[in-house]
Amino acid sequence: QVQLVESGGGLVQAGGSLRLSCAASGNIFTINDMSWYRQDSGKQRELVGIITNGGTTNYADSVKGRFTISRDNAKNMVYLQMKSLKPEDTAVYYCNAEIRTRFGPFRYWGQGTQVTVSS
């Protein structure tokens, strides 16, 4: 069974920084792309950024230049470094990954971690 577990959320003042981590565990053969989504209450879940297994990244316009995704393939981890945080970045942040097990490739979600940015 595959699990994604996020950590690193919390309360931060506007202009501050946070680093989120997401660890994948279980009977994993390979991990393809890994991504971060976020969802604020009453809003749709939106893609924040994505990183391929080759390291290519892409970001939502709202976070370009402020957020950076990275991954450690040896540890099956993905990170989201967030800088210059704004109150509108407040949301639950979810890790998502396409993971291949012996049953084939499937997309998995973490449980989410709350990020709150105060003004």
N, C-alpha and C positions, 0 to 999 in steps of 0.2 A: 504494500500500500504506500502511495506517495503522499507526502505532506509538504506544504509550504508554510513556513512560520515567519511572520514579520516581527520586527522589533525596532525600537528607536524613536517611536513617536513621543509626543509630549506637548507641553505648553511652552511657547516661546514668544518673545516680543517681536513686533514688526522690525524688520531689518536684521533679525538674527538668523541663525543657521541650525539645521538639524541634519542628521545622517540616518537614513533608514536602512535596515538590513533585511534580507529575506534568505532563509536557508531552505533548500530542498533536500528531502531525505526519503529513503525507501529504496525499493528495488528498481533503481534508475539505470537505464542503458545509456541514453544520451539526453541532453537538454538542448532544444533548438532555441528559439527566441525567448527572451525573458522581458517582462515589461512591468510597469507600474501604472495603476489606475487610481483614480480618486473619486469619491462621491460625497458631496455635501448633502445635508438633509433636504429633502424635497427636490433634489436635482438628479439628473441622470448621471450614471457612472461615466467618467471620461478618461481617455487615454492621456497619461502624462508623458510617457516616453517608453521607448523600446530599444533593446540591444540584441543584435543577432549573436549567434555563437561565434561569429568571426569578429565581433567587436564593433560592428557598424551601429550607430545610434541615430535615433530620430526623436524629436520632441514636439510637444504641442507648442504652438506659438506663444501661449501665455507663460510658459516657463523657460523658453529659450534664453540662454545667457545667464540663467540663475540656477538651474538644476542640471546635474550631471549624473548619468547612469553609468555604472561600471559593473563588471562581473569577475568572479574568480571561478574559472571552470574546474579547477582542481578541488575546490571546496563546495561546488554546487551552490554558489551564493551570488546574489545580485544586490547592488547597493543603489541608493538614491541620495546623493548629496544635494541638499537644498540650501541656497544662500539668498540673502536679501528677501527674506520671506515677507509676505504681505497678508493682511487679514483675509483676503479672498483665497488664499491657499489653504485655509482651514477646511478640513475634510477628513474622512477616513481613507487611508491609503492602502491599496491592495496590491499584492504581488501576483503576477500571473505568469505562467510558463507553459510552453509546449514540451512535454516530457514523453520520451519513448521508454516503455517498459516491455516486458515480453509479450504483453497483450496488444502492443501497438502504440501509436502516438495519441495522446490526449492532452487537453488543456486543463490545468489545475489552478485553483485560486487559494490564496491564503485567507486567513480569518480577518485581516485588516488591522491597522494600527491608527489610532486617532492622532491627528496633528491639529493643534489649535494655535492660531497666531493672534495675539492681542494687539490692539492698536495703541 
